[in-house]
Amino acid sequence: MMKLYLAVTVLLLALFAYADAQDETIEEKLSRYGDQVADVFRNLADNAKEKLDEIGKSQFATNVKNWFKDNFGAK
């Protein structure tokens, strides 16, 4: 009977040690969160730049530029 108590105790200690080793510190969690937020904003900026470039190169934008050049440009 005593061996069973000892085995359960050792098993619980091993389980607690494993669980404790898996926990991240608050500092690590905040650092990872900051990295994720930076990635989101970096992706957002990249996507916005791509879309603005597409709009600037569109046929509509070209037509508007040409219209302004024709009507208000140097003669």
Secondary structure, DSSP 8 states (H G I E B T S, - for coil): -HHHHHHHHHHHHHHHHHHHHH---HHHHHHHHHHHHHHHHHHHHHHHHHHHHHHHTSHHHHHHHHHHHHHHS--
